[in-house]
Amino acid sequence: MFNQETPGSFSIWEVLRGTLLGLAVSFLGSVLIGAAYYFTSLAESSLPWFAAGLFFFSVLVGACSAASRAGNRGLFHGLGVAVLFFLVTWLLATTLIPSQVMPVSLFQKLILSLVAGALGGILGVGFSDQN
């Protein structure tokens, strides 16, 4: 019923699935990074680098999955996952941790998300078995 796309079309369902996978990776990665900081003597000054790396990796995995499952239009599927992931995480962050949003850091995260989504989408089509 929901999977009535023609070959070569854009699949919003794969974008949603990829975004959910990216959010799951982000959550599990956050737990692991938090545990690493708690149980080791990692310097807190490295936390922004780990957070940015996890953000990038989460979008990359979600975009790669969406494009691989769709089998085509990797750039569009990857960017779709990137934008949706960015919006969901931004809404969750502003809802759960209400604080002043810095436009520069917001723009940096958007660019990071778009780059990871584009790269993941292109890689995902390359890994697809539907070529």
C-alpha positions in Angstrom: 0.0 0.0 0.0 2.7 2.5 1.0 5.4 1.2 -1.2 3.9 2.2 -4.6 6.9 4.1 -5.9 8.0 3.6 -9.5 11.6 2.6 -10.1 13.9 5.7 -10.0 11.5 7.8 -7.8 12.2 9.5 -4.5 11.1 7.5 -1.5 10.0 9.5 1.5 9.7 6.2 3.5 13.4 5.4 3.0 14.2 9.0 4.2 12.1 8.5 7.3 13.7 5.1 7.9 17.2 6.5 7.4 16.5 9.4 9.8 15.2 7.0 12.5 18.4 4.9 12.0 20.5 8.0 12.3 18.7 9.0 15.5 19.2 5.5 17.0 23.0 5.7 16.1 23.1 9.1 17.7 21.4 8.0 20.9 23.6 4.9 21.3 26.7 6.8 20.4 25.8 9.4 23.0 25.4 6.7 25.7 28.8 5.3 24.7 30.6 8.7 24.7 29.0 9.6 28.0 30.1 6.3 29.5 33.6 6.9 28.2 33.8 10.3 29.8 32.4 9.0 33.0 34.7 6.0 33.4 37.9 7.5 31.9 39.9 10.6 32.4 39.1 12.1 29.0 39.4 15.9 28.9 36.1 17.7 28.6 37.6 20.0 26.1 37.4 17.2 23.6 33.7 16.7 24.0 32.7 19.2 21.1 34.9 17.1 18.7 33.3 13.9 19.8 29.8 15.4 19.5 30.4 16.8 16.0 31.9 13.4 14.9 28.9 11.5 16.3 26.5 14.0 14.6 28.4 13.5 11.3 28.5 9.7 11.6 24.8 9.4 12.5 23.7 11.4 9.5 26.2 9.5 7.3 24.9 6.1 8.4 21.2 7.1 8.0 21.8 8.7 4.6 23.8 5.7 3.4 21.1 3.3 4.5 18.3 5.3 2.9 20.1 5.6 -0.4 21.1 2.0 -0.4 17.6 0.8 0.3 16.1 3.1 -2.3 18.8 2.1 -4.9 18.8 5.4 -6.7 18.8 9.2 -6.3 21.4 8.9 -3.5 22.1 12.6 -3.3 18.4 13.4 -2.8 17.8 10.6 -0.3 20.9 11.6 1.6 20.1 15.3 1.7 16.5 14.4 2.7 17.9 12.4 5.7 20.3 15.2 6.5 17.6 17.9 6.6 15.1 15.8 8.5 17.8 14.7 11.0 18.9 18.3 11.5 15.3 19.5 12.1 14.4 16.6 14.5 17.6 17.0 16.6 17.2 20.8 16.6 13.6 20.5 17.8 14.5 17.9 20.4 17.4 20.0 21.7 15.3 23.3 22.0 12.5 21.4 23.6 14.5 19.4 26.2 17.3 21.9 26.8 15.8 25.4 26.4 18.7 27.8 26.0 19.8 30.5 23.7 20.6 29.3 20.2 23.8 30.5 18.6 23.2 31.1 14.9 26.8 30.3 14.0 26.7 26.8 15.7 23.3 26.1 14.2 24.7 27.0 10.7 27.8 24.8 11.3 25.6 21.8 12.3 23.4 22.4 9.2 26.5 22.4 6.9 27.9 19.3 8.7 24.6 17.6 8.3 24.3 18.4 4.6 27.9 17.3 3.8 27.4 14.0 5.7 24.0 13.4 4.0 25.4 14.0 0.5 28.4 11.8 1.2 26.2 9.1 2.7 23.7 9.2 -0.1 26.3 8.9 -2.8 28.0 6.0 -0.9 24.7 4.3 -0.3 23.8 4.1 -4.0 27.3 2.7 -4.5 26.6 0.0 -1.9 23.1 -0.7 -3.3 22.4 -4.1 -4.9 19.7 -2.5 -7.1 22.2 -0.9 -9.6 
